[in-house]
Amino acid sequence: MAQLSLLGLVLTTVVTPVLGGVKYPDCTSGPLKGNLTTTLTYCPFPSADIPPSNAPGFSKLGLSAYQWWNEALHGVAHNRGISWGGQFNAATQFPQAITTGAAFDDALVEQIGTAISTEARAFANSGRAHLDFWTPDVNPFRDPRWGRGHETPGEDPFVNKRWAAAFVRGMQGPGPTHRVVATCKHFAAYDLENSGSTTRFNFNAKVSTQDLAEYYLPPFQQCARDSKVGSIMCSYNAVNGVPACANSYLIDTILRKHWNWTDENQYVVSDCDAVYYLGNANGGHRYKSSYAAAIGASLEAGCDNMCWATDGTQPNAAPAFSSKLFSQETLDKAILRQYQGLVKAGLFDGPNGMYRKLGAPDVNTQAAKDLALRAAQEGIVLLKNNGILPIALNSSGTSVAMVGFWANTADKMLGGYSGSPPFNHDPVAAAKAMGITTNFVNGPLTQSSADTSSAVSAAQKSNVIIYFGGIDNTVEKESQDRTSISWPAGQLAMIQKLAGLGKPVIVVKMGTHVDDTPLLSLPNVKAILWAGYPGQDGGTAVMDIITGVAAPAGRLPVTMYPSSFTSQAPYTNMALRPSGSYPGRTYRWFKDAVFPFGHGLHYTNFSVSVASGFPASFSIQDLLASCKGAAYSDLCPFPSVPVVVANTGSRLSDYVVLGFLAGQYGPAPYPIKTLAAYKRLFAVAPGQSQTAVLEWTLGNLARVDERGNSVLYPGTYTLLLDQPTVANVSFSLSGAEAVLDKWPQPPA
């Protein structure tokens, strides 16, 4: 394998800005000709003295430069690994994960992943991208101030698990060849950019074993153990004193051994400059005394690929190797994992390989555009409605005042890590396309005060006022957190002024968290919608919901906290459970939400009931004994629950069935309710009913103890349907408690 003289090339897998995309090696007549074996259907690497991992390329093997760093959180994005132009001057930009998380529609998420990876592979086949994409972000959205929360599906680890499973399945494809290699990030307990002198580069996240196993790691368990994602990115922060990218407990003990993520085609990559900052860099962890020692520690812990961006210094592995800070065996494993991943992605399969025919005609298809619009519609949440919505706005003599900076800034609807969409449809443009007479006035973003005269003038000429506001990704973004979750003073003053004119006001809130409490006391604020970052067709989706072209059925994937939360909960406190004056976090523990997790209204009425015949009791030992085919006990199926949903109103609508679990089980009564199942029903017609079959597993019923073990306890369980609860069913489990997953304990 690789020799020391080649280490400068071998270990700089992501340290050289590579222009252009992948160039497939010629396995027929190139340097790799004749290396095919009877056991491998790709071009294998010679067994000695050849470095198979080399960003600058290695001509002796016919390997061109390769860039592992490509981004596609919600569409092929701009970054150093991707070049744009010609027939590839645009790519479909779907809603951010926070909006698709609100749809509670796994099939939709998989379709989005398939569409994104199809376009990504088309870019790659045309020499404009590579085959590894660092997506999705599955960290639970723990704190409403986090600047990157909109990249995630929400605050609940169960939702994030299911979202990750669907998205990775779509991105990588059904196999045996990956359409592209997906990367679940950021491992682990990463959700802070900056808080005073604490930054993501030096933050030590102090997390209990219980919270780690119960909350911060389940989405990564799904990615690694169950979805076999091709790559996982370790994060900037430390976890309990050890930087994540040098944390062998996380990377080796849990990720590779406990979760059996051991295939040779699966690699760990550092977040960019994370290895630099775990060393003695200013502003970093100073975990090691030198950059060489940091490189050695990360490699030995199991980090295979060190991303270098612009803040840190380019890694140089040769000094670390010379000082025996990592071994030849470690180097060989790191190289093998990365290039076996490229084998899995079909880099060496030749021009007739799977997915090699994808090209420009497969980008920005009408099907992808339709999917982007549907995803935005499904993810919009109706928070309040005093009967004004839906409203006919294109009738004769009706005009609408459209006020606020979000009303005509379509590019902001994309959010971070975006590419160039084929079009941007903001609400003003969408309204005009619908034939609606509009009076548009811009508005403030963060200013403490703003001139309201133009907005008042527009409102006085209009029948209805729609205010588009909130926080955008110039305020909440990577490397920047917020200190306040209140409505910006200038925006709030403008809404109050408009609400005082005696005309109905509809507030459309974008971005993530702002406290709507002041709006709820304004009688003329008749409706509030939340749309997050709805993507390239977000304006159309919003206007479709407002006018009734589509019906709202999204549910909040996060808790909407009051503004006082930021003074009650220190950002750096990673605990979930309340203690003393500390109120706890997420819907499981925080009790005074402005709008709770799972909240979402409709334009019609529904009745919900559990179909008769669900058993009243089960034996734990019988459930385990009857489990056939599940690789792990927590994946053993529990009998599904049929839920009948009837539309008793007058409008066609989707409906999301949410199933929360509560009850009396375990060493003490469980004081919270936990989402255990969900299912979206589509197009439930007035006067009609549909049955949602809630499928769940023994793991969904289990509790995590203080040692991190997942335990199935005897006791009484109650499945609570919807938020707030509209129906329920109780059952009991008997027999001895059973440990479904014995958690590896951290080093003393």
C-alpha positions as MATLAB code, in Angstrom:
seq = 'MAQLSLLGLVLTTVVTPVLGGVKYPDCTSGPLKGNLTTTLTYCPFPSADIPPSNAPGFSKLGLSAYQWWNEALHGVAHNRGISWGGQFNAATQFPQAITTGAAFDDALVEQIGTAISTEARAFANSGRAHLDFWTPDVNPFRDPRWGRGHETPGEDPFVNKRWAAAFVRGMQGPGPTHRVVATCKHFAAYDLENSGSTTRFNFNAKVSTQDLAEYYLPPFQQCARDSKVGSIMCSYNAVNGVPACANSYLIDTILRKHWNWTDENQYVVSDCDAVYYLGNANGGHRYKSSYAAAIGASLEAGCDNMCWATDGTQPNAAPAFSSKLFSQETLDKAILRQYQGLVKAGLFDGPNGMYRKLGAPDVNTQAAKDLALRAAQEGIVLLKNNGILPIALNSSGTSVAMVGFWANTADKMLGGYSGSPPFNHDPVAAAKAMGITTNFVNGPLTQSSADTSSAVSAAQKSNVIIYFGGIDNTVEKESQDRTSISWPAGQLAMIQKLAGLGKPVIVVKMGTHVDDTPLLSLPNVKAILWAGYPGQDGGTAVMDIITGVAAPAGRLPVTMYPSSFTSQAPYTNMALRPSGSYPGRTYRWFKDAVFPFGHGLHYTNFSVSVASGFPASFSIQDLLASCKGAAYSDLCPFPSVPVVVANTGSRLSDYVVLGFLAGQYGPAPYPIKTLAAYKRLFAVAPGQSQTAVLEWTLGNLARVDERGNSVLYPGTYTLLLDQPTVANVSFSLSGAEAVLDKWPQPPA';
ca = [
       0.000    0.000    0.000;
       1.007    3.666    0.351;
       4.586    4.616    1.190;
       5.727    7.600    3.254;
       6.987    9.455    0.176;
       3.440    9.487   -1.115;
       1.724   10.554    2.079;
       1.433   14.159    0.983;
      -0.829   12.954   -1.797;
      -2.491   10.069   -0.046;
      -3.802   11.997    2.944;
      -4.850   15.245    1.326;
      -8.076   13.747    0.089;
     -10.010   16.960    0.522;
      -7.313   19.572    0.757;
      -6.948   20.700   -2.833;
      -9.682   22.749   -4.508;
     -10.543   20.582   -7.477;
     -12.089   22.439  -10.385;
     -14.620   20.553  -12.408;
     -16.043   17.160  -11.643;
     -15.207   13.510  -11.669;
     -13.399   11.939  -14.567;
     -14.120    8.257  -14.739;
     -11.014    6.048  -15.085;
     -10.589    4.003  -18.237;
     -10.609    0.390  -17.126;
     -10.529   -0.927  -20.685;
      -7.425    0.623  -22.178;
      -6.033    2.811  -19.387;
      -3.416    1.988  -16.735;
      -5.872   -0.202  -14.846;
      -6.431   -2.538  -17.808;
      -5.837   -6.168  -16.907;
      -6.449   -5.783  -13.195;
      -9.920   -7.288  -13.199;
     -10.311  -10.313  -10.991;
     -12.865  -13.061  -10.749;
     -14.143  -11.751   -7.435;
     -14.409   -8.048   -8.270;
     -16.297   -6.424  -11.135;
     -14.427   -3.138  -10.919;
     -10.820   -2.099  -11.446;
      -9.013   -3.102   -8.259;
      -5.892   -1.393   -7.013;
      -2.528   -3.173   -7.119;
      -1.662   -4.616   -3.769;
       1.516   -2.704   -2.997;
       3.197    0.670   -3.228;
       0.248    2.487   -4.810;
      -1.797    5.211   -3.072;
      -5.429    4.685   -4.025;
      -6.619    7.894   -2.336;
      -5.358   11.111   -3.826;
      -7.288   14.344   -4.397;
      -4.750   15.760   -6.879;
      -4.950   12.573   -8.932;
      -2.454    9.838   -9.713;
      -1.626    9.391  -13.363;
       0.092    6.025  -12.978;
      -3.276    4.542  -12.078;
      -5.245    6.687  -14.461;
      -6.979    8.390  -11.533;
      -7.933   12.023  -12.000;
      -8.262   14.582   -9.243;
     -11.219   13.878   -6.972;
     -13.135   16.103   -4.570;
     -15.043   14.406   -1.777;
     -16.665   17.709   -0.773;
     -19.941   18.181   -2.671;
     -23.111   19.629   -1.117;
     -26.791   18.886   -1.742;
     -28.828   19.448    1.410;
     -31.954   20.333   -0.565;
     -30.656   20.330   -4.129;
     -27.287   20.370   -5.871;
     -25.534   23.324   -4.258;
     -22.704   25.744   -4.942;
     -19.422   24.595   -3.417;
     -15.882   23.841   -4.470;
     -16.636   20.369   -5.806;
     -19.270   21.446   -8.325;
     -18.974   23.618  -11.432;
     -21.990   25.287  -13.036;
     -22.653   26.432  -16.569;
     -23.961   25.489  -19.990;
     -26.731   22.912  -19.694;
     -25.967   22.743  -15.971;
     -26.651   26.338  -14.990;
     -29.496   25.326  -12.651;
     -30.670   22.471  -10.437;
     -33.964   21.889   -8.647;
     -33.962   23.536   -5.209;
     -36.374   21.786   -2.885;
     -37.565   23.124    0.470;
     -35.123   22.930    3.335;
     -35.349   19.892    5.608;
     -37.170   21.861    8.309;
     -40.072   22.350    5.866;
     -40.124   18.799    4.503;
     -39.881   17.582    8.101;
     -43.190   19.374    8.726;
     -44.833   17.278    5.993;
     -44.406   14.021    7.967;
     -44.311   12.222    4.620;
     -41.509    9.643    4.294;
     -42.381    8.803    0.695;
     -42.058   12.476   -0.243;
     -38.630   12.693    1.404;
     -37.415    9.613   -0.472;
     -38.658   11.071   -3.753;
     -36.770   14.297   -3.016;
     -33.601   12.325   -2.268;
     -34.011   10.408   -5.520;
     -34.530   13.603   -7.517;
     -31.534   15.353   -5.925;
     -29.191   12.404   -6.430;
     -30.380   11.925  -10.012;
     -29.429   15.520  -10.784;
     -26.203   15.177   -8.798;
     -25.216   12.086  -10.773;
     -26.057   13.859  -14.013;
     -23.715   16.687  -12.978;
     -21.019   14.122  -12.177;
     -21.425   12.192  -15.416;
     -20.917   15.451  -17.280;
     -17.719   16.266  -15.400;
     -19.321   18.934  -13.180;
     -19.493   17.190   -9.800;
     -18.188   14.160   -7.972;
     -19.883   11.165   -6.402;
     -19.794   11.977   -2.672;
     -22.345   14.435   -1.283;
     -22.256   15.663    2.301;
     -25.951   15.451    3.069;
     -28.202   15.039    5.104;
     -27.906   17.020    8.348;
     -29.736   14.861   10.909;
     -28.779   16.567   14.195;
     -31.884   17.137   16.323;
     -32.847   20.835   16.461;
     -32.327   21.178   20.229;
     -32.180   24.954   20.677;
     -34.254   27.530   18.737;
     -31.268   29.874   18.471;
     -29.198   27.486   16.382;
     -28.301   29.059   13.040;
     -28.325   25.735   11.194;
     -31.541   24.322   12.615;
     -33.339   24.804    9.305;
     -30.982   22.261    7.721;
     -32.520   19.553    9.918;
     -35.938   17.837    9.880;
     -36.732   19.091   13.391;
     -36.288   18.493   17.102;
     -37.529   14.924   17.486;
     -34.997   12.075   17.101;
     -37.652    9.620   15.914;
     -38.761   11.972   13.133;
     -35.139   12.598   12.201;
     -34.518    8.847   12.062;
     -37.376    8.261    9.647;
     -36.505   11.339    7.609;
     -32.874   10.184    7.380;
     -33.870    6.665    6.362;
     -36.052    7.972    3.541;
     -33.573   10.582    2.320;
     -30.539    8.256    2.363;
     -32.578    5.589    0.576;
     -33.420    8.132   -2.113;
     -29.899    9.516   -2.401;
     -28.024    6.216   -2.583;
     -30.685    4.211   -4.401;
     -31.718    0.603   -3.925;
     -28.298   -0.835   -4.861;
     -26.114   -2.629   -5.617;
     -24.519    0.568   -6.947;
     -25.015    3.882   -5.167;
     -26.438    6.698   -7.256;
     -24.235    8.920   -5.102;
     -22.648    8.445   -1.671;
     -24.635   10.205    1.069;
     -23.111   11.549    4.289;
     -25.000   11.886    7.562;
     -23.749   14.816    9.602;
     -22.697   16.090   12.156;
     -21.624   13.301   14.525;
     -22.387   14.140   17.308;
     -24.241   16.525   19.669;
     -23.570   19.454   17.335;
     -26.037   22.343   17.444;
     -24.089   25.432   18.452;
     -22.228   27.931   16.268;
     -21.317   30.663   18.733;
     -22.396   31.670   22.216;
     -20.199   34.391   23.651;
     -16.616   33.120   23.665;
     -17.840   29.573   23.063;
     -17.817   28.529   19.408;
     -18.358   25.312   17.545;
     -14.557   25.021   17.296;
     -14.015   24.846   21.064;
     -17.366   23.846   22.573;
     -17.302   20.858   24.883;
     -20.811   19.378   24.828;
     -21.363   17.754   28.201;
     -23.969   15.084   27.548;
     -25.228   12.361   29.839;
     -25.114    8.800   28.563;
     -28.906    8.705   28.748;
     -29.357   11.839   26.618;
     -26.694   10.695   24.178;
     -28.389    7.337   23.570;
     -31.963    8.634   23.741;
     -31.749   11.930   21.858;
     -28.517   12.945   20.166;
     -27.508    9.668   18.501;
     -30.633    7.814   17.245;
     -30.607    9.524   13.807;
     -27.008    8.405   13.357;
     -27.890    4.896   14.463;
     -30.447    4.875   11.666;
     -27.905    6.158    9.145;
     -25.136    3.769   10.140;
     -26.658    0.575   11.494;
     -29.902    0.414    9.550;
     -29.451    2.494    6.373;
     -25.751    1.714    5.817;
     -25.021    5.246    4.676;
     -21.744    5.528    2.792;
     -20.224    8.239    4.945;
     -20.616    9.989    8.297;
     -19.138   13.389    9.172;
     -17.695   13.989   12.626;
     -18.398   17.403   14.106;
     -16.378   20.367   15.360;
     -17.405   20.163   19.008;
     -16.073   17.908   21.710;
     -18.302   15.435   23.513;
     -17.530   15.021   27.199;
     -14.018   16.366   26.833;
     -12.903   14.644   23.631;
     -13.253   16.356   20.215;
     -15.659   14.388   18.052;
     -13.153   13.770   15.256;
     -10.688   12.227   17.718;
     -13.309   10.502   19.851;
     -12.751    6.775   19.597;
     -15.726    6.121   21.898;
     -18.017    7.749   19.349;
     -16.324    6.649   16.133;
     -15.029    3.196   17.000;
     -16.921    1.900   20.044;
     -20.393    3.146   19.063;
     -20.366    3.855   15.332;
     -18.275    1.009   13.965;
     -18.580   -1.708   16.608;
     -21.878   -1.239   18.428;
     -23.750   -0.264   15.255;
     -21.801   -2.708   13.077;
     -20.902   -0.002   10.545;
     -17.898   -1.950    9.396;
     -18.155   -2.432    5.638;
     -14.984   -1.362    3.864;
     -16.951    1.100    1.698;
     -17.999    3.312    4.622;
     -15.783    6.182    5.729;
     -15.739    8.965    8.321;
     -14.925   12.480    7.162;
     -14.195   15.447    9.386;
     -16.169   18.638    9.189;
     -13.997   21.161    7.421;
     -11.065   22.263    9.601;
     -12.338   20.209   12.550;
      -8.994   18.401   12.785;
      -7.151   21.721   12.671;
      -9.229   23.048   15.568;
      -8.874   19.946   17.728;
      -5.144   20.691   17.864;
      -3.462   23.775   19.307;
      -5.048   26.259   16.902;
      -6.153   29.567   18.377;
      -9.850   29.362   19.194;
      -9.825   25.581   19.089;
      -9.934   22.766   21.608;
      -6.159   22.599   22.129;
      -6.721   18.887   22.679;
      -3.313   18.106   21.188;
      -0.105   20.088   21.318;
       0.498   20.192   17.563;
      -1.272   19.875   14.261;
       0.628   16.650   13.575;
      -0.597   15.186   16.858;
      -4.157   16.234   15.998;
      -3.906   14.522   12.607;
      -2.585   11.354   14.222;
      -5.266   11.347   16.907;
      -8.091   11.768   14.407;
      -6.798    9.030   12.101;
      -6.239    6.590   14.941;
      -9.725    7.320   16.294;
     -11.206    6.326   12.924;
     -11.574    9.597   11.007;
     -10.559    8.607    7.476;
     -10.741   11.890    5.585;
      -9.744   15.368    6.755;
     -11.585   18.204    5.094;
      -9.674   21.450    4.846;
     -11.549   24.680    4.143;
     -10.238   28.240    4.366;
      -9.920   28.902    8.092;
      -7.419   26.248    9.015;
      -4.068   25.125    7.705;
      -3.750   22.410    5.081;
      -3.133   19.039    6.730;
       0.311   17.551    6.267;
       0.317   13.951    7.405;
       3.971   13.172    6.782;
       5.240   14.607   10.107;
       2.549   12.692   11.981;
       3.530    9.476   10.215;
       7.256   10.066   10.795;
       6.565   10.558   14.487;
       4.547    7.326   14.556;
       1.387    9.190   15.533;
      -0.611    6.858   13.310;
       0.168    3.477   11.832;
       0.464    2.078    8.337;
      -2.504   -0.146    9.103;
      -4.612    2.896    9.998;
      -3.597    4.599    6.774;
      -4.448    1.547    4.695;
      -7.902    1.291    6.284;
      -8.638    4.960    5.647;
      -7.650    4.686    2.002;
      -9.520    1.446    1.458;
     -12.738    2.746    2.988;
     -12.837    5.811    0.783;
     -12.024    4.116   -2.485;
     -14.251    1.157   -1.776;
     -16.959    3.785   -1.416;
     -16.151    4.996   -4.918;
     -16.285    1.406   -6.096;
     -19.775    1.190   -4.571;
     -20.684    4.387   -6.417;
     -19.639    2.850   -9.740;
     -16.554    4.981  -10.407;
     -14.834    2.001  -12.047;
     -17.826    0.407  -13.770;
     -17.234    1.902  -17.198;
     -19.582    3.834  -19.522;
     -22.305    1.201  -19.315;
     -22.375    1.212  -15.535;
     -25.519    1.851  -13.549;
     -26.540    5.554  -13.561;
     -23.838    6.495  -16.116;
     -26.442    7.471  -18.729;
     -27.888   10.257  -16.581;
     -27.223   13.674  -18.086;
     -28.580   17.144  -18.748;
     -32.098   15.938  -19.732;
     -32.423   14.499  -16.207;
     -31.923   17.886  -14.514;
     -34.782   20.299  -13.833;
     -37.406   17.946  -15.194;
     -41.049   18.873  -14.916;
     -41.486   16.012  -12.471;
     -38.811   17.493  -10.201;
     -40.396   20.950  -10.402;
     -43.795   19.508   -9.548;
     -42.256   17.635   -6.628;
     -40.626   20.813   -5.297;
     -43.977   22.602   -5.333;
     -45.799   19.698   -3.681;
     -43.120   19.443   -0.995;
     -43.533   23.131   -0.159;
     -47.320   22.803   -0.020;
     -47.150   19.731    2.231;
     -44.745   21.389    4.660;
     -46.680   24.616    5.297;
     -48.290   24.713    8.751;
     -51.467   26.627    9.578;
     -50.860   27.947   13.097;
     -53.962   30.126   13.523;
     -57.111   30.716   11.485;
     -60.104   32.742   12.614;
     -62.137   31.641    9.625;
     -60.528   33.936    7.031;
     -58.671   31.197    5.171;
     -58.964   30.052    2.508;
     -59.810   33.321    0.838;
     -60.655   34.202   -2.779;
     -58.257   36.989   -3.679;
     -58.652   37.115   -7.454;
     -62.313   38.133   -7.419;
     -63.339   41.389   -9.082;
     -62.619   44.477   -7.010;
     -60.396   42.692   -4.483;
     -56.852   43.940   -3.940;
     -54.218   42.691   -1.530;
     -51.490   44.558    0.336;
     -48.414   42.304    0.359;
     -45.990   43.715    2.908;
     -42.603   42.558    4.154;
     -39.132   41.683    2.928;
     -40.080   38.015    2.384;
     -42.841   38.979   -0.077;
     -40.608   39.476   -3.113;
     -37.231   37.975   -2.190;
     -37.497   34.481   -3.592;
     -33.807   33.688   -3.162;
     -34.229   33.887    0.624;
     -36.767   31.076    0.452;
     -33.980   28.692   -0.518;
     -32.008   28.954    2.733;
     -28.397   27.866    3.144;
     -26.373   25.439    1.049;
     -28.309   26.269   -2.091;
     -27.643   26.031   -5.783;
     -29.073   27.989   -8.698;
     -32.737   27.080   -9.228;
     -34.382   27.075  -12.664;
     -36.694   29.818  -11.350;
     -37.574   31.631   -8.133;
     -41.257   32.219   -7.478;
     -41.823   34.642   -4.610;
     -45.317   35.369   -3.216;
     -45.762   38.632   -5.130;
     -44.890   36.974   -8.439;
     -47.140   34.027   -7.603;
     -50.048   36.324   -6.713;
     -49.717   38.230   -9.960;
     -49.627   34.958  -11.905;
     -52.934   34.088  -10.241;
     -54.481   37.339  -11.439;
     -54.511   38.913   -7.964;
     -54.279   42.696   -7.730;
     -51.349   43.386   -5.420;
     -49.964   46.429   -3.634;
     -46.442   45.496   -2.561;
     -44.353   47.312    0.036;
     -41.026   46.119    1.382;
     -40.407   45.821    5.095;
     -37.623   45.644    7.686;
     -35.594   42.587    8.635;
     -33.939   43.307   11.976;
     -34.275   47.067   12.368;
     -35.600   48.200   15.726;
     -37.919   50.665   14.015;
     -39.194   51.188   10.504;
     -41.208   53.709    8.504;
     -44.724   52.278    8.248;
     -46.240   55.007    6.079;
     -45.854   53.187    2.756;
     -47.263   49.976    4.219;
     -50.231   51.840    5.685;
     -50.884   53.537    2.342;
     -50.838   50.194    0.526;
     -53.093   48.633    3.159;
     -55.622   51.438    2.936;
     -55.986   50.765   -0.802;
     -56.493   47.028   -0.199;
     -59.183   44.704    1.091;
     -56.814   42.227    2.737;
     -53.310   42.588    4.191;
     -50.731   39.798    4.039;
     -47.532   40.367    6.002;
     -44.534   38.211    5.077;
     -41.875   38.182    7.787;
     -39.721   36.307   10.231;
     -36.001   35.598   10.249;
     -34.004   34.661    7.159;
     -30.698   32.902    6.634;
     -28.691   36.126    6.716;
     -29.548   36.126   10.420;
     -29.677   32.386   11.127;
     -26.940   30.555    9.276;
     -23.808   28.482    9.627;
     -21.315   30.108   12.025;
     -24.019   32.432   13.388;
     -26.571   31.773   16.096;
     -29.192   34.165   17.434;
     -29.500   35.567   20.920;
     -33.211   36.388   20.628;
     -36.233   34.508   19.281;
     -38.608   37.485   19.532;
     -40.194   39.053   16.485;
     -37.779   41.805   15.386;
     -39.046   45.088   16.823;
     -39.442   46.824   13.465;
     -41.432   43.945   12.003;
     -43.639   43.647   15.074;
     -44.361   47.372   15.069;
     -45.372   47.181   11.405;
     -47.718   44.244   12.010;
     -49.288   46.060   14.958;
     -49.749   49.177   12.866;
     -51.388   47.218   10.056;
     -53.605   45.302   12.479;
     -54.856   48.597   13.840;
     -56.328   49.646   10.491;
     -59.442   47.522   10.965;
     -58.742   45.242    8.009;
     -57.972   41.501    8.197;
     -54.269   40.682    8.431;
     -52.730   37.332    7.454;
     -49.183   36.752    8.720;
     -46.951   34.389    6.759;
     -43.916   33.483    8.842;
     -40.759   32.196    7.185;
     -37.453   31.042    8.648;
     -37.560   29.180   11.942;
     -38.336   30.425   15.450;
     -39.957   33.713   16.407;
     -42.369   34.077   19.332;
     -45.891   34.744   18.032;
     -47.318   35.636   21.449;
     -47.707   39.368   20.619;
     -49.635   38.488   17.445;
     -52.094   36.202   19.195;
     -53.526   39.129   21.143;
     -54.197   41.195   17.999;
     -57.812   40.515   16.949;
     -57.266   41.628   13.353;
     -54.434   39.122   12.846;
     -56.862   36.550   11.546;
     -54.419   33.845   10.438;
     -50.781   32.814   10.844;
     -48.969   30.434    8.511;
     -45.455   29.035    8.899;
     -43.529   27.933    5.800;
     -39.882   27.670    6.904;
     -37.685   27.759    3.798;
     -40.028   26.476    1.067;
     -37.616   26.418   -1.887;
     -37.794   27.538   -5.512;
     -41.595   27.491   -5.710;
     -42.231   28.621   -2.152;
     -44.159   31.715   -3.168;
     -46.541   29.662   -5.284;
     -47.028   27.160   -2.460;
     -47.833   29.891    0.064;
     -50.378   31.544   -2.226;
     -51.878   28.154   -3.095;
     -52.520   27.543    0.610;
     -53.899   31.028    1.235;
     -56.340   30.840   -1.686;
     -57.363   27.225   -1.143;
     -55.744   25.740   -4.259;
     -54.080   23.444   -1.736;
     -55.144   22.643    1.828;
     -52.746   22.888    4.783;
     -51.880   19.690    6.629;
     -48.313   20.242    7.830;
     -47.413   19.863   11.494;
     -44.755   21.746   13.442;
     -41.563   19.657   13.602;
     -40.296   21.869   16.449;
     -41.558   23.467   19.642;
     -42.310   27.173   19.214;
     -40.876   28.625   22.411;
     -41.719   31.909   24.145;
     -39.008   34.550   23.924;
     -38.300   34.121   27.656;
     -36.836   30.685   26.906;
     -33.495   32.196   25.934;
     -33.004   33.635   29.427;
     -34.157   30.440   31.132;
     -32.101   27.902   29.168;
     -28.355   28.500   28.764;
     -27.448   27.665   25.183;
     -24.568   25.460   26.283;
     -26.711   23.332   28.596;
     -27.166   20.090   26.669;
     -29.546   18.475   29.178;
     -33.074   17.723   28.036;
     -34.819   17.163   31.345;
     -35.905   20.107   33.509;
     -34.074   20.813   36.732;
     -34.666   23.650   39.201;
     -35.272   26.834   37.195;
     -34.087   25.129   34.011;
     -37.252   24.405   31.955;
     -35.997   21.498   29.865;
     -36.040   21.222   26.084;
     -38.235   19.966   23.248;
     -41.862   18.927   23.443;
     -40.955   16.009   25.690;
     -39.916   18.246   28.564;
     -40.790   21.912   27.938;
     -44.347   22.640   29.078;
     -45.202   26.213   28.071;
     -44.924   26.305   24.280;
     -46.481   29.108   22.238;
     -47.296   26.444   19.654;
     -46.430   22.834   20.544;
     -44.597   20.295   18.434;
     -47.136   18.602   16.163;
     -49.506   21.583   16.059;
     -51.209   22.216   12.729;
     -54.717   23.291   11.702;
     -56.820   22.419    8.649;
     -59.485   23.982    6.440;
     -61.870   21.183    7.364;
     -62.783   19.073   10.385;
     -61.756   15.514   11.145;
     -62.851   12.829   13.552;
     -60.263   10.288   14.609;
     -60.753    6.903   16.255;
     -58.884    3.656   16.778;
     -60.456    0.782   14.909;
     -61.916   -1.850   17.204;
     -60.125   -5.068   17.908;
     -56.684   -3.856   19.002;
     -55.460   -6.274   21.715;
     -55.525   -5.089   25.307;
     -52.446   -6.945   26.540;
     -49.185   -8.484   25.342;
     -46.424  -10.605   26.816;
     -42.941   -9.126   26.449;
     -41.365  -12.551   26.170;
     -43.913  -13.671   23.546;
     -43.262  -10.520   21.504;
     -39.534  -11.197   21.497;
     -39.941  -14.907   20.812;
     -42.189  -14.220   17.817;
     -39.793  -11.716   16.247;
     -38.540  -13.171   13.000;
     -36.098  -11.602   10.606;
     -35.213   -8.458   12.559;
     -31.472   -7.930   12.860;
     -31.879   -6.161   16.209;
     -34.447   -6.543   18.988;
     -35.487   -2.899   18.859;
     -36.536   -3.438   15.228;
     -38.954   -6.247   16.124;
     -42.421   -5.202   14.938;
     -45.185   -4.441   17.401;
     -48.762   -5.013   16.222;
     -49.834   -2.108   14.041;
     -52.665    0.179   15.076;
     -55.414    0.998   12.532;
     -56.650    4.575   12.934;
     -59.813    5.688   11.152;
     -59.842    9.317   10.013;
     -63.132   10.803    8.755;
     -63.427   14.180    7.067;
     -66.533   15.707    8.681;
     -66.089   19.102    7.036;
     -66.540   20.441    3.541;
     -63.030   20.546    2.009;
     -60.661   17.929    0.600;
     -57.535   17.689    2.750;
     -54.583   15.584    3.775;
     -54.287   14.577    7.407;
     -51.209   13.577    9.426;
     -51.916   10.983   12.108;
     -49.516   11.487   15.014;
     -49.224    8.741   17.634;
     -47.640    9.712   20.970;
     -46.857    7.199   23.699;
     -47.372    7.791   27.430;
     -48.254    5.636   30.397;
     -47.283    3.965   33.633;
     -44.267    1.808   32.970;
     -40.688    1.460   34.066;
     -39.185    2.237   37.461;
     -41.341    5.398   37.710;
     -44.285    6.812   35.737;
     -43.081    8.250   32.472;
     -43.821   11.985   32.806;
     -43.771   12.800   29.125;
     -45.354   11.765   25.866;
     -43.093   10.641   23.048;
     -43.872   10.407   19.343;
     -43.907    6.726   18.468;
     -45.630    6.552   15.060;
     -47.011    8.758   12.311;
     -48.676    8.436    8.923;
     -49.833   11.016    6.387;
     -53.140   10.342    4.672;
     -53.768   12.002    1.322;
     -56.857   13.671   -0.111;
     -59.429   12.649    2.462;
     -62.688   13.759    0.830;
     -65.564   15.421    2.684;
     -67.897   12.784    4.089;
     -65.311   10.068    3.493;
     -62.868    8.224    5.759;
     -59.496    6.574    5.365;
     -57.578    4.208    7.607;
     -53.994    4.952    8.597;
     -52.111    1.867    9.715;
     -49.569    3.033   12.300;
     -46.563    0.735   12.119;
     -44.068    0.692   14.960;
     -41.506   -1.496   16.670;
     -40.589   -2.643   20.150;
     -37.931    0.048   20.105;
     -40.653    2.698   19.824;
     -42.128    1.407   23.089;
     -38.846    1.172   24.968;
     -37.389    3.660   27.432;
     -33.726    4.583   27.726;
     -32.292    4.237   31.230;
     -29.511    6.279   32.792;
     -26.850    3.953   31.396;
     -28.207    4.360   27.875;
     -29.782    0.917   27.669;
     -33.014    0.613   25.707;
     -35.409   -1.280   27.966;
     -38.889   -2.658   27.314;
     -40.775   -2.489   30.608;
     -44.010   -4.127   31.752;
     -46.823   -1.699   32.541;
     -49.710    0.239   31.056;
     -49.167    2.105   27.793;
     -51.429    4.651   26.129;
     -51.241    5.693   22.502;
     -52.385    9.326   22.233;
     -53.541   10.448   18.802;
     -52.943   13.948   17.450;
     -51.871   17.220   19.070;
     -53.893   17.985   21.110;
     -55.107   14.468   21.868;
     -58.392   13.580   20.151;
     -58.435    9.801   20.737;
     -56.420    7.159   22.519;
     -56.050    3.453   23.113;
     -54.430    1.712   26.082;
     -52.784   -1.691   26.401;
     -50.511   -3.467   28.831;
     -47.235   -5.347   28.608;
     -46.627   -8.182   31.053;
     -43.647  -10.282   31.990;
     -40.055   -9.437   32.801;
     -38.437   -6.268   31.485;
     -36.119   -6.855   28.529;
     -33.033   -4.951   27.422;
     -33.375   -4.410   23.672;
     -30.087   -2.592   23.251;
     -27.251   -2.712   25.797;
     -25.388    0.573   25.444;
     -21.576    0.575   25.502;
     -20.392    2.548   28.502;
     -18.019    5.486   28.044;
     -14.443    5.151   29.249;
     -13.924    6.004   32.894;
];
